Amino acid sequence: MKAMFKVIAQTQPVAVQKQDGSSIQKATIVIQELGGKYDNSFAATLLGNNATTKFTPGDVVWAALRFQAKDYHPKVNGVADASKTEYLQDIMVQEIVKMALDNTEIF
């Protein structure tokens, strides 16, 4: 999904460990589609340089989001129970750009 959004909130970035042992910055951003008070909003994950970029509530951004469903097998007594598969929604920000609202803002 590629669209214009309004920033609602953003968490502080934290370092998380990748599978290869290196670390990467990770943050969560809450964005809402432009249009009205009750338009769709999304909590999405920012990684790397996107996570360290500071967005403030009210900023208008263009973002490309990737939606993915991941299967999850809850553990019962420490053992994954394949008969109880659950699916979790994962939303990642692939690209995000802060938009200038007037000609006095320079990015």
N, C-alpha and C positions, 0 to 999 in steps of 0.2 A: 504494500500500500504506500503510495506516494501522495502526500497532501500537505496543506498548511495547517498548523496547529498553534494553539496558545499554550504556553508553559504554565502549569499549575504549581508544581513543586519539583525539587531535585534533592536527592540525598548527597551527602559528602562522599567523595570517592574513597574506596578502600582497596588495598592490594590483596589479590587472591592468587592462589597458586594454580598454574596451568598443568595439564597432564604431563608436559615435558619437564616439569620442575621449575620453570621460570615463573615470574609473576607478572600480572597485568592489573591495571586499575579498573575498577568496576563501580558503577553508580546506577541508581534508578531515577528515571524522570517520569513525571506524570504530565501528560499532554492531552489537550482537548481539541477536537475539531472546531474550526471556526464556524460561527453562525449564531449560536444562541446559548443560553444558560444550561440547557439540558442536552446538548450535543454529546456524542460519544467521547469518552475519555479512555486513555490507555496508560497503564504503568508498564514502561519498557526499560530494558537493560541497556546501559551505555558501557562500552568497553574501550580501553586504551585512551587515546587522545580525546575521544568524545567524552569520556568520563571525567576528564580533568578540566574540560571547558565549563565555565560557570554560566548557567542560565538562571534568570530571575523570574519570579512569577509575573506574568503579563507579557513576557517576551513573545514575539511572533516568530515562529520557525517553520522552515520547510523540512520535512523528514521523510525518509524512506524506511518503512518498518517491515520486518520479516516475521511472519506468524508461523509457528510450528507447534504441533501437538506431539508430546513425548509420552511414551508409555512408562508406567511406574508400577512396580510390584511391591505392595506394602509388606513389611517384614512382620512375621508372627514368631515370637520367641527367638528373634535373631535370624530367622530363615525366610528368604523371599518366598511369597506364596503366589505362584504363577496363576492360580485359579481366580485371583482377585486383582485383575489388571485394572488400573486407573489411568486416566489420561490427563496430563497437565498442559495448559497453554503456556507457551513461551513466546514472548515478544521481544525482539532485538531491534535496536536502532542500527541500521546499516550506514546511513548518512544523515547528518543534521546540520542545517545552516541557519544562523540567526539572520533575520531579515531586518533591513533598515526601514524605519517608519517615516523618516524624513531625511533631508539632505544634510543635516547637521551631525548625524551619527556616522562614524567611520569604524569599520571592523578590520 
